[in-house]
Amino acid sequence: MARRGGRQGVGRGAWGAAAILIAFALVALVERGLERTLPEDGLARAVAAQASGVVVESEGVVVSVLPDDRRGSRHQRFLLEVASGGTVLVAHNIDLAPRVAGLARGDVVRFRGEYEWNDKGGVVHWTHHDPDGRRPGGWVELEGRRYR
């Protein structure tokens, strides 16, 4: 099919239709409850979009080790400064995963978990295996050791 300027290719209408089909497919996946995992820079995008329920993988520097949350399931809590300059709270379930041993201010920690937005920067939880095996587990990594 010839186009102006002698180029051949797919018309703009076909690209628009393809984009609409892809958008509908993505919405269907999310509505069916399938996990959405963002690539490593996804944490910054999740924060900017004020997203929740998004699995992210990133790293940060420990700025504060907080007391454990002992209400309900016990959680080891620590605050990380991330690449964007903001902070995120990590709530690591120590009833399902081992405590991150020796965690201290200044440590670089990698993590994978579910991000929940709030006006203080957000919380990352589900940094452990899923005991029911319904979703991929998360983890916290310090000095090459993964806690899941």
N, C-alpha and C positions, 0 to 999 in steps of 0.2 A: 504494500500500500504506500503510494508516494505521498509525501507531505511537503509543505512549503519548504523551499530551500533544497529540495532533492533528497532529503533524509527519509529513511524508512524506519518504521518502528511502530510501537503500540501507541495508540492515541491516548490523550489525557482522560477520556471517558473510561477506558479500560483500567487505567491506574486508579482512578477514583473508586471504581467498582471493587477492585481488589482490596483497596484500603478499607472500604466498608465491610467486606467479608472478613477481613482479618480482625477488625474491631469487634464484630459480632462474635467471632470465635473466642476472642479473649474474654469478653463479657460472659460468655457461656461457661468457660473454664472457671472463672472466679465464682460465678453463681453456683456451680457444682461443688464448691468448697475445695478445689484443688489448690495446693500451696503455691503462693507467688514468692519466688526467690529473686531478689535483685542482685546484680553483680556487685563486686566489692565497693564501687562508688555509690551503690544504692542507698547506703545509710544517709548520705548527704541529700540525696533526692527525696528519701522518705521524710526526713526532717523538714525540708523545704515545702513538701506537699502536705505536711501535717497528716501523714498516712498512719494507719494502724493495721495490725494484723499482717505485716509484711516481714518475711524472713530476710534478714540481712547478714552479711559477713563483712567484718571490718576489724579495725584495731584502734587502740587508744592508749594513753598514758594514765596510770592511776593517779588521781589527784586527791582522793580521799577513800580510806577504808572505813566503812560505816558499821555500826553494830548490826548483828544478825536480826532479821525480822523473824520473830518466833510465833506470830499469829498464824494459825493454820499450818500449812507446810512451811518448814523452816527455809529461809533464804539467806545466803551470804550476799551482802550488798556492798558495792563499791562504785565510785563515781569515776568515769573516764573522760579525759579531754580527747576529743577526736580531731581528725585532720581539718575539719571546718572551723575549729577554734571553739566550738560549743562543747557542752558536756552531755553525757548520757549515763543514766543509772543502770547498772547491771544487777539483776536480781537472780542469782544462781541457786536453784533448788538443791539444798544439801540433804534433803530426804531421798532424792532420786539420783544424785551424783555426788562424788566426793568433793569436799571442800577444796578450794584452790589453796594449796599449802604455801605458806611463807609470803603471801601477797602483801606488798608494801607500796607506799607512795613512790612514784617514779618508775615503777615497773611498766613495761610495754606488754599489753595483753591483747591477744587476738581472740575473736569470738564469732560465734554463729548462733543466732537466736531470732525470736520474733520481736519486732519493734512495735511499740505502742507510743504514739505521739502524746506529749503533754506540753504545757507552756514553759516547762523548765528544761526542755531538751529531749525528754522521752525516756522510756524504760525499755530495756531489752530483757526478755525472759525466755523460757523454753531453751535454756542453754544446757540441756541434758538430753538423754535418750528418752524416747517415748515408751513407757512401760507397756502400752497397749499395741505398739507397733503400727499405728495408723499414719504416722507422719515421720519424715526424716528428723532425726534428732539434731540438737544443737550441741555446742561445746564452748568451753573456755580454754584457751591455751596460754601457758606461761612457761617461758624458757624451754620450749620444745615438748612439754608434757600437756596432753589434752585431758581435760576433766569433763566427762560426759556421764 
